[in-house]
């Protein structure tokens, strides 16, 4: 047991386990993929975007409905939807003059569900 005030995140002795390091290094994704993944997860760092995704998990909605449910302006919803569309998290369809938004695919549903499951453990 380490005494208080000692970093538990560091090793007491420097010992490189080269076989493990080699195996993991070989399987490491490309830097660009890791960057894209980090950018993807940044989208989930805003509670308004999470609310929009949660609402769309339940039902397809237009901007007016989303704004009403969330208690924010249509402009605020549109701004967030633009980012969610750019990251391929939501899709839309036009019906006359109304545009309806929904989750892009079941992956987004799974990410949200797993996130809620994790925080509620």
N, C-alpha and C positions, 0 to 999 in steps of 0.2 A: 504494500500500500504506500502510495506516494504521500509525503507530507503536504499540508496545505500550502498553497502558493507556488507549487511546482506544476509546470505545464504537463498535462496528461496527453496533449496532442503531439508530443515529440517523443522520439525513442531515447532511452537512456544510453544505448550503445548504437553506433552507426554500423549497420549490417544490411547490405543490399542483397536481396534474394533474387539474383540475376535471372533464374529460370522463370519466375513469376513476372518480373519486369519485362523480359523479352516477349513472353506470351501476350501480355496485355498491350504492350507497345505495338506488336504486330497487328492486333485487332482494333486498334484505335481508329475511329473515324477520321476523315480528312478535316482539316481546320475549318474549311468553308461550311461543312455540314454541322460542325459543332457551333459555329457562329449562327447559322440559320436556326438551329434548335434553341439557342439562347434567345434569339429574337422572337421565336414562336412563344416561348414561355413568358417573355416580357409582356405580351398581350394580356396575360392572365393576372398581371400585377395591378390592375385598375378595377376597383369595385363596381364602377358603372358598367364597364364591359362585362364583368362577371354577371351582373344583374341582367343585362341584355341577353347574354348567352343562356342564363337560367330560364328566363321568360321564353326564349325561343326553343328551349328544350321541351317546354310544355305545349307551345302552340306557335304556329306561323302567325306573324303580325305585321301590320304596316307601321310606319314611323309614328303616326298619330296615336295608335293604340299603345305602342311602346312608351311614348312620352307620358301618356296618361297613367299607365301602370307604374312607371318608375317615378312619377312626380317631377319630371325634368322637362326642359324645353325640347321641341322638335329639333332645334338646331344642335343641341347637345347630343341627342340621340344620333342624328345624321353624322355628326363628327366621329362618334365612336363606331358607327356602322361602316364608315369609309375605311377605317383602320382594320376592322374585322373582315371586311371584304378583301382588302389587300393581302391579308394573311390567310385567305381561303378558309376562314372559320364560319362564315355565313354565305348564303346564296340568296338570290332574289328572283322573283317572277313578277311580271307586270300583268295586271288585270284592269284594262281600261286606263284610267288615270292614277290608279293606286298600285303601289309597289309593295309586295309582301316579302318579308324576310323569314328565313328559316336557317337552321343549322346546316352547314355544308355537307356533313356526313356523320355516320355513327361514331367515328373516332372522337369527335368533339363531345358527343354525349358520354362516351366512355371516360374521357379525361375529367369531365365535370363530376361524374358519378364517383370515380375513384378518388378525386380530390375531397369530395364531401365525406366519403367513407373514411379516408385517412384522418381528417380533422375531427371526426366524431368517434374515433376509437378511444 
